[in-house]
Amino acid sequence: MRAHVEFLSDDLLEGRGTGARGHEIAARYVAAQFRALGLQPGGDGGSWFQRVPLRRATHDGSPVVSLTSGGRNSRLTWGSEVSLRPSLTEKQRRLSSQLVFAGHGLSDPALGTDDFKGLDVVGKTVVVLEGTPAGMDTEVAAHLSSVKAQMAARAGAIGLIEIGRSGNSSRLGQYARGSATDWVDGKGEAGSTPKGLRFRMALSNTAAARLFAGAPRTLDQIRADASRAGRSPAGFALATTIGVEANSRWEDFTSPEVIGLLPGTDPALKSEYVVLMGHLDHLGLKKDAKAGEDAVYNGALDNGAGVATMLEAARAFVSSGKPPRRSLLFIANTGEEVGLLGADYWAAHPTVPLAQVAAAVDLDMPLPLYPFVDVVAFGAPHNTVARTVAAAAGSMGVKVSPDPMPDQSIFVRSDHYPLAKRGVPAILMMTGFGGRGKGVWDNFFAERYHQARDDLSQPIQWDQLARYAELNYRISRDLADSAERPRWYADSYFGRAFAPGQPKAAR
């Protein structure tokens, strides 16, 4: 365990930034470990790698955004009143469209809600409130907020404008920075840009209010309506037209997923797969480092420790002398730190049929800085992988604790999530807050997380990391050898939303 983390977090790998030389070196290291273990290549063309085609888009000059209402045209001030996400699929955008207010912009059969019902939004731009109706489960709310662009595109909209629930849009500064990175495949389709949606925009509070000039309801009235728990304000057409003129510059590059395969041996189950994954990338080099300052984001625990756990779980399978019944895929993901891009690309372009992936376990940032007495399986309330985790942990005297940070919506923030969205029962594993855990986690988040100090200067307890690898081997072993595939729970929103046609389990 120590050997893996020492190599992956060495300064010579320069923080393993997505698309950077240091990450390529780390990928070769993982592939070499897979080969040494006797695994088979699980990437494209009989290789260890799936090259993820990535694109970084920036604005080429300042975009021009204008509003037309009552025959009068006015230009919005870039950065302070309006910001626009650079396009990953169009270098030049010239368009104008009518605006339609559509509540929170939610359309979800699993919830039985459709803010677009009765509205004509085809070829138009929808204006929606950020977030979700008050009182919604935090994980569900985080998921819905992350897929608003897809919902708008399905309704036929060509543009999406998000406005703050009480003031400026939270995306105003994000889009104003003028950079977006995503995978873009050979068909020109980008992961976060649904087909047909030509722009995403954020407005300041004052600019947003101008959209409702002459409307039957003011923005303040709409916000007051939205503050009531469980309520999404009714939509209506606006008497305003928006115009957009924007150019984008592109930088195309690639970064590899590293994939090792351990074939199963059961005639009935070997065509099914259990995925054990962890992200190999980190934040790279600090671009604005001062003279003498440590500029390398080593990522020893985020996520050198997770990749080491995956490698040693793979070693445990091989050294056991007992081949698994189902096949195992071990995947070192890229692009997690820039938006779960490698895992999302693999889920959209899987190297095995995705319907045959029985389960996925994601290993992200264990903290082997204390003798852990519990673990957390984010996603456990949603599928029966949780039962496997509980049994494996119990066999080692370890408890499984509930999510200690429900307000953070961790379930939708790591590499298992793109697989879950496509119907795979998936969880994220982390060491827990029991015993000394909470104090250690609090200190790590305050002093080390996403900082250059996440390095080998930490008091890493290597025996605890090895113990964590043993636990994840036992979890993966049970998933691989069990006669029954994991299932989503029948009463889980995510089961209904992500796998509507799959058999469900009673809780």
C-alpha positions in Angstrom: 0.0 0.0 0.0 2.8 2.4 0.9 4.7 1.7 -2.3 1.7 2.6 -4.4 0.9 5.8 -2.6 4.6 6.9 -2.4 4.9 6.6 -6.2 1.6 8.1 -7.1 2.0 11.1 -4.9 5.7 11.8 -5.7 6.5 15.4 -6.8 7.8 14.0 -10.2 4.2 13.2 -11.1 3.3 16.9 -10.7 -0.1 16.3 -9.1 -1.4 13.9 -11.8 -3.5 16.7 -13.5 -6.0 15.4 -16.1 -4.3 15.4 -19.5 -0.9 16.2 -18.0 2.3 14.2 -18.3 2.2 13.3 -14.6 -1.1 11.6 -15.0 0.1 9.7 -18.0 3.0 8.4 -16.0 0.6 7.4 -13.2 -1.6 5.6 -15.8 1.4 3.6 -17.1 2.2 2.6 -13.5 -1.3 1.3 -12.8 -1.2 -0.6 -16.2 2.1 -2.1 -15.2 0.6 -3.2 -11.9 -2.3 -4.8 -13.7 0.0 -6.7 -16.0 2.2 -7.9 -13.1 -0.9 -9.2 -11.4 -1.8 -11.2 -14.5 -5.0 -9.3 -15.3 -6.1 -8.9 -18.9 -6.3 -5.5 -20.7 -9.8 -4.2 -20.5 -9.5 -1.0 -22.6 -10.0 -0.2 -26.2 -8.4 -2.3 -28.9 -6.9 -4.9 -26.5 -5.0 -2.2 -24.6 -5.0 -1.2 -20.9 -6.4 2.2 -21.8 -9.6 3.9 -23.0 -8.5 7.4 -24.3 -11.0 9.9 -23.2 -11.4 12.7 -25.8 -11.5 15.9 -23.8 -12.1 19.5 -24.9 -11.4 22.7 -23.0 -13.5 25.7 -24.2 -12.9 29.3 -23.5 -14.5 32.5 -24.7 -12.9 34.2 -27.8 -13.6 37.8 -26.9 -16.5 38.9 -24.7 -19.9 37.5 -25.6 -22.7 40.0 -26.4 -26.1 39.4 -24.8 -29.0 41.6 -25.4 -32.7 41.8 -24.3 -35.5 43.1 -26.5 -38.8 44.0 -24.8 -41.5 46.4 -25.9 -39.6 47.2 -29.0 -36.6 48.4 -27.0 -33.2 46.6 -27.2 -30.6 46.8 -24.4 -27.2 45.1 -23.9 -26.4 43.4 -20.7 -23.0 44.1 -19.0 -20.7 41.0 -19.3 -19.6 39.6 -16.0 -21.6 41.8 -13.7 -25.1 41.3 -15.2 -24.7 38.2 -17.4 -22.3 35.3 -18.0 -22.4 32.5 -20.5 -20.9 29.1 -20.5 -18.5 28.6 -23.4 -19.7 26.2 -26.0 -18.0 22.8 -26.5 -19.9 22.0 -29.7 -20.3 25.4 -31.5 -17.4 27.8 -32.2 -19.8 30.5 -33.3 -23.2 31.2 -31.9 -25.6 33.8 -33.3 -29.2 33.4 -32.2 -32.2 35.0 -30.7 -35.2 33.4 -29.0 -38.3 34.0 -27.1 -38.2 33.5 -23.3 -40.5 31.2 -21.3 -40.5 31.0 -17.5 -40.7 27.3 -16.4 -40.6 27.2 -12.6 -37.6 25.2 -11.4 -37.3 23.6 -14.8 -37.9 20.1 -13.5 -39.5 17.3 -15.5 -39.2 13.9 -13.8 -41.5 10.9 -14.1 -40.1 9.3 -11.0 -41.3 12.3 -9.0 -44.4 12.9 -11.0 -43.5 16.5 -11.7 -43.3 18.4 -15.0 -42.7 22.1 -14.9 -42.9 22.2 -18.7 -46.4 20.8 -18.9 -48.7 23.1 -20.9 -45.8 25.4 -22.0 -44.6 25.8 -25.6 -40.8 25.8 -25.2 -39.7 24.3 -28.5 -37.0 26.4 -30.1 -37.2 28.9 -27.1 -35.1 29.7 -24.1 -36.4 28.6 -20.7 -35.9 30.8 -17.6 -35.8 28.7 -14.4 -35.1 29.2 -10.7 -31.9 27.6 -9.4 -32.3 24.6 -7.2 -35.4 22.7 -6.4 -38.6 23.2 -4.4 -38.0 23.7 -0.7 -38.0 20.7 1.6 -36.7 18.2 -1.0 -34.3 15.4 0.0 -30.8 16.8 -0.4 -29.5 14.0 -2.7 -32.5 14.1 -4.9 -32.2 17.9 -5.1 -28.6 17.8 -6.0 -29.2 15.2 -8.8 -32.1 17.2 -10.2 -30.1 20.4 -10.2 -27.3 18.8 -12.1 -29.5 17.6 -14.9 -31.6 20.6 -15.6 -30.0 21.2 -19.0 -31.0 17.6 -20.0 -34.6 18.2 -18.9 -34.8 21.5 -20.8 -33.4 19.9 -24.0 -35.8 17.1 -23.8 -38.6 19.6 -23.7 -37.3 21.2 -26.9 -35.6 24.3 -25.5 -32.5 25.7 -27.1 -31.3 27.8 -24.2 -31.3 27.7 -20.4 -31.2 30.7 -18.1 -30.8 30.1 -14.4 -31.7 32.8 -11.9 -31.0 33.0 -8.2 -33.7 32.1 -5.7 -33.1 35.3 -3.7 -30.3 37.2 -5.4 -27.6 36.8 -8.0 -27.3 33.4 -9.7 -24.7 31.2 -8.1 -23.4 30.4 -11.6 -22.8 34.0 -12.5 -19.2 34.0 -11.4 -18.6 30.4 -12.5 -19.6 31.1 -16.1 -17.8 34.5 -16.1 -14.5 32.7 -15.6 -15.1 31.6 -19.2 -13.8 28.0 -19.1 -15.5 24.7 -19.5 -14.1 21.2 -19.9 -15.9 18.1 -21.0 -15.6 14.9 -23.1 -16.5 15.3 -26.8 -16.8 12.1 -28.7 -16.3 11.4 -32.4 -19.9 12.3 -33.2 -19.4 15.7 -31.7 -21.6 15.0 -28.7 -20.4 16.4 -25.3 -21.2 14.8 -22.0 -22.7 17.9 -20.3 -24.2 19.5 -23.4 -27.4 17.8 -24.3 -28.2 17.8 -28.0 -30.2 20.8 -29.1 -29.4 23.0 -26.1 -27.2 25.8 -27.5 -26.4 27.8 -24.4 -26.5 28.1 -20.7 -26.6 31.5 -19.0 -26.7 33.1 -15.6 -28.0 36.5 -14.7 -27.6 39.0 -11.9 -30.6 39.8 -9.7 -31.3 43.1 -11.5 -30.9 41.6 -15.0 -33.2 38.7 -14.1 -35.9 41.0 -12.9 -35.8 42.7 -16.3 -36.9 39.5 -18.0 -40.3 39.8 -16.3 -41.1 43.3 -17.6 -44.8 43.3 -18.6 -45.2 39.7 -17.2 -48.3 38.7 -15.2 -46.1 38.2 -12.2 -42.9 39.8 -10.9 -39.8 38.0 -10.0 -40.3 38.9 -6.3 -43.8 37.3 -6.4 -42.4 34.2 -8.0 -39.7 33.8 -5.4 -42.2 34.2 -2.6 -44.3 31.5 -4.2 -41.2 29.2 -4.5 -40.3 29.6 -0.9 -43.3 27.5 0.1 -42.2 24.0 0.8 -42.8 21.6 -2.1 -44.0 24.2 -4.5 -42.7 25.1 -8.0 -44.3 28.3 -9.4 -46.4 27.9 -12.5 -44.8 28.8 -15.8 -45.8 31.3 -18.5 -44.5 32.9 -21.6 -42.4 36.1 -21.3 -42.7 39.1 -23.5 -38.9 39.3 -23.8 -36.5 38.1 -26.5 -32.9 37.3 -25.8 -30.0 37.6 -28.3 -26.6 35.9 -28.0 -23.4 36.5 -30.0 -20.5 34.4 -28.7 -17.4 32.7 -30.0 -15.4 29.9 -28.4 -11.9 28.7 -28.6 -11.1 25.0 -28.2 -8.2 23.0 -26.9 -8.6 19.3 -27.6 -6.6 16.7 -25.6 -7.0 13.1 -24.3 -6.5 11.4 -21.0 -6.7 7.7 -20.2 -9.0 5.5 -18.2 -6.9 2.5 -17.1 -8.8 -0.8 -17.2 -7.8 -4.3 -16.0 -10.0 -7.4 -16.4 -10.1 -10.5 -14.2 -12.4 -12.9 -16.1 -15.0 -14.8 -14.2 -15.3 -18.6 -14.4 -19.0 -19.4 -13.7 -20.6 -20.3 -17.1 -23.8 -18.5 -16.1 -22.2 -15.4 -14.5 -18.9 -14.7 -16.2 -20.6 -12.4 -18.7 -21.6 -10.1 -15.8 -19.2 -7.7 -14.3 -18.4 -6.1 -11.0 -16.6 -2.7 -11.2 -14.1 -1.6 -8.6 -12.9 1.9 -9.4 -11.0 4.9 -8.0 -9.9 8.2 -9.6 -6.2 8.4 -10.5 -6.2 12.2 -11.4 -5.7 15.0 -9.0 -5.3 18.8 -9.3 -1.9 19.0 -10.9 0.3 22.1 -10.3 -0.7 25.3 -8.5 -0.5 27.9 -11.3 -0.2 31.0 -9.1 2.3 29.5 -6.6 4.7 32.1 -5.0 8.4 31.7 -5.0 9.4 28.9 -2.6 5.8 27.7 -2.1 4.9 24.1 -2.6 3.2 24.1 -6.0 2.4 20.3 -6.3 -1.0 19.0 -5.4 0.3 15.5 -4.6 -3.1 14.0 -3.8 -1.7 11.3 -1.5 -5.0 10.4 0.0 -7.2 12.1 -2.7 -6.9 9.7 -4.4 -3.6 7.8 -4.3 -4.9 5.9 -1.3 -8.1 4.9 -3.2 -6.1 3.6 -6.2 -3.8 1.7 -3.9 -6.9 0.1 -2.3 -8.1 -0.9 -5.7 -4.8 -2.4 -6.7 -4.4 -4.4 -3.5 -8.0 -5.7 -3.7 -7.1 -6.9 -7.2 -3.9 -8.6 -5.8 -6.1 -10.3 -3.1 -8.3 -11.8 -5.9 -5.3 -13.2 -7.7 -3.4 -14.5 -4.7 -6.5 -16.2 -3.3 -6.2 -18.9 -5.8 -10.0 -18.8 -6.2 -11.2 -17.3 -9.5 -14.4 -15.1 -9.1 -17.7 -16.3 -10.6 -18.4 -13.0 -12.2 -15.8 -11.0 -14.0 -14.1 -8.1 -12.3 -13.2 -4.7 -13.9 -10.7 -2.6 -12.1 -10.8 1.0 -13.4 -8.5 3.9 -12.6 -10.6 6.9 -13.7 -9.4 10.2 -15.1 -11.0 13.6 -15.0 -12.8 13.2 -11.7 -11.5 16.5 -10.4 -12.8 18.3 -13.4 -16.3 16.9 -13.4 -16.3 13.1 -13.2 -15.4 13.1 -16.9 -13.6 9.8 -17.3 -16.2 7.8 -15.5 -18.9 9.5 -17.4 -17.2 8.9 -20.8 -16.8 5.2 -19.9 -20.4 4.9 -18.8 -21.5 6.5 -22.1 -18.9 4.4 -24.2 -18.5 1.3 -22.0 -15.9 -1.3 -22.9 -18.3 -4.0 -21.8 -22.1 -4.0 -22.2 -23.4 -1.7 -19.4 -26.5 -3.8 -18.9 -24.1 -6.6 -17.8 -22.5 -4.5 -15.1 -24.0 -6.0 -11.9 -22.5 -3.5 -9.4 -19.9 -0.8 -9.0 -17.9 0.3 -5.9 -16.1 3.6 -6.0 -13.0 4.1 -3.8 -12.5 7.9 -3.2 -10.3 9.4 -0.5 -10.1 7.0 2.4 -8.3 8.5 5.4 -5.9 6.0 6.9 -4.9 8.5 9.6 -6.6 6.7 12.5 -7.8 3.1 13.4 -11.2 3.2 11.6 -14.0 1.5 13.4 -16.7 2.2 10.8 -17.2 2.9 7.1 -19.7 4.9 5.1 -21.3 3.6 1.9 -22.7 6.6 0.2 -25.7 5.4 -1.8 -26.5 2.6 0.7 -30.1 3.7 1.2 -30.8 3.1 -2.5 -29.6 -0.4 -3.4 -28.7 -3.8 -2.0 -24.9 -3.4 -2.4 -25.3 -2.0 1.1 -26.2 -5.5 2.4 -22.9 -6.8 0.9 -21.0 -3.9 2.6 -22.6 -4.6 5.9 -21.8 -8.3 5.8 -18.2 -7.8 4.7 -17.6 -5.1 7.3 -19.3 -7.2 10.0 -16.9 -10.0 9.3 -14.0 -7.7 10.2 -15.7 -6.1 13.2 -16.3 -2.9 11.4 -19.7 -1.0 11.5 -21.5 0.7 8.6 -22.6 4.2 9.5 -25.2 6.4 7.8 -24.1 9.4 5.8 -22.5 11.8 8.2 -22.7 14.7 5.7 -26.2 14.5 4.1 -26.1 18.3 3.3 -23.1 17.6 1.0 -25.0 15.2 -1.3 -21.8 13.1 -1.7 -23.8 10.4 -3.5 -23.9 12.5 -6.7 -20.4 13.9 -6.5 -18.0 11.0 -7.3 -17.3 8.5 -10.1 -19.9 5.9 -9.2 -22.7 8.5 -10.0 -22.4 8.4 -13.9 -22.8 4.6 -13.7 -25.7 4.9 -11.2 -27.4 7.3 -13.6 -27.4 4.6 -16.2 -28.9 2.0 -14.0 -25.9 0.3 -12.3 -26.4 -0.3 -8.5 -23.4 1.7 -7.3 -22.0 3.1 -4.0 -19.0 5.2 -2.9 -16.9 3.9 0.0 -15.1 6.0 2.6 -13.7 5.5 6.1 -16.1 6.6 8.7 -16.5 9.3 11.4 -16.6 6.8 14.3 -14.0 6.8 17.1 -11.4 9.4 16.3 -12.7 9.7 12.7 -14.8 12.9 12.9 -11.9 14.9 14.3 -9.5 13.5 11.7 -11.9 14.2 8.9 -12.6 17.8 10.1 -8.9 18.5 10.3 -8.3 17.0 6.8 -11.0 19.1 5.2 -9.7 22.2 6.9 -6.0 21.7 6.4 -5.3 19.3 3.6 -8.2 18.7 1.3 -7.4 20.0 -2.3 -4.3 21.6 -0.9 -0.6 20.9 -1.5 -0.4 19.5 2.1 -2.3 16.3 1.0 1.1 14.6 0.7 3.3 12.1 2.5 3.9 14.4 5.5 0.7 13.2 6.9 0.8 10.5 9.7 -0.5 7.8 7.4 -1.2 4.5 9.1 -0.3 2.0 6.4 -1.7 -1.0 8.3 -5.1 0.8 8.3 -5.0 1.3 4.6 -4.1 -2.4 4.1 -7.1 -3.2 6.4 -9.3 -1.0 4.2 -8.1 -2.9 1.1 -9.0 -6.2 2.7 -12.5 -4.9 3.5 -13.0 -3.8 -0.1 -11.7 -7.1 -1.4 -14.3 -8.9 0.7 -17.0 -6.6 -0.6 -16.0 -7.2 -4.2 -15.6 -10.9 -3.6 -19.2 -11.2 -2.3 -20.5 -9.2 -5.2 -18.6 -11.3 -7.7 -19.6 -14.7 -6.2 -23.2 -14.1 -5.1 -25.9 -15.9 -7.1 -28.1 -12.9 -7.1 -27.3 -9.5 -8.7 -27.7 -6.4 -6.6 -30.9 -4.5 -7.0 -32.2 -1.0 -6.4 -34.7 -0.7 -3.6 -38.3 -0.4 -4.8 -38.9 2.7 -2.6 -35.8 4.5 -3.7 -36.2 7.6 -5.9 -32.9 6.7 -7.6 -34.1 3.2 -8.4 -37.2 4.5 -10.0 -35.4 7.3 -11.9 -32.3 5.4 -13.0 -33.6 1.8 -13.5 -37.3 2.0 -14.1 -37.4 -1.4 -15.9 -35.2 -3.4 -13.6 -36.4 -5.8 -10.9 -36.4 -4.1 -7.5 -35.8 -5.3 -4.0 -37.9 -4.8 -0.9 -36.1 -2.9 1.9 
